[in-house]
């Protein structure tokens, strides 16, 4: 299981728990000879599905990696039925510096699929994941949040695909993960993401957005931990250790999608975003979303920002000074899945 410049230290046939690396060959000042390590933890016992759990695709989103590290400590390899592969920091160079993109090549992992086997470190990793790892998986879960820049109301993401079986399995995972909002990725889905890599391989997948802000929320880290165990139990690869406590997820209350990117609100220039609405709100057309202040040109009158359409605010930008074109609010419409 390797591409030309990415290999691993794992013995895929061996049963038990192994702690190893994906080894990315990239010679630079930091590692002139050797490899850049992406930690990989592998559990295998008996027969059963092969499940891939990912975090740290973006390096400043920590709720997912925290919950995955809890699983790595606590999964008993004797109770596994199949294979569980956990990569808690897929873009490890980015996670190491708490930045969205990799410091090695400046690239955004979730805009780099299907990758390039002869490319830069981020592309080498995404190519390996799409062409070697995901094709051998029965399910993929990829944990995100808004990072330092944004805040998302907690939601799971499922890509709408024509394959009914894949859709059904993905929606079942979303139900088990147990967050109140389901975000359907359709027309405006970026096909350079892990979600698209799974869709191209016809592998069931959910992603999750677990808040944001660049730190980690205790409630959402716990929700992610419990959701992961419910999904592993639903896939019959690992029993839910919380079952006796009857920890239930939240039922999905709404499914939303991006109807039109023009419904989103973008910064009109370089200035101060004075937000007056938060993610998770239903808004009406014309409601005040916030104010935009020309902090560097205070002789200019501030702008009152209003919602151009009614809808559900899925995410908001979580910083003050912003640049023209930055998305201030991600506004979605309710929909249903045709499964
Ligand atoms: Zn992310």
Boltz pocket constraint, residues with backbone or C-beta under 6 A from the ligand:
constraints:
  - pocket:
      binder: B
      contacts: [[A, 57], [A, 58], [A, 61], [A, 110], [A, 143], [A, 144], [A, 145], [A, 147]]
      max_distance: 6.0
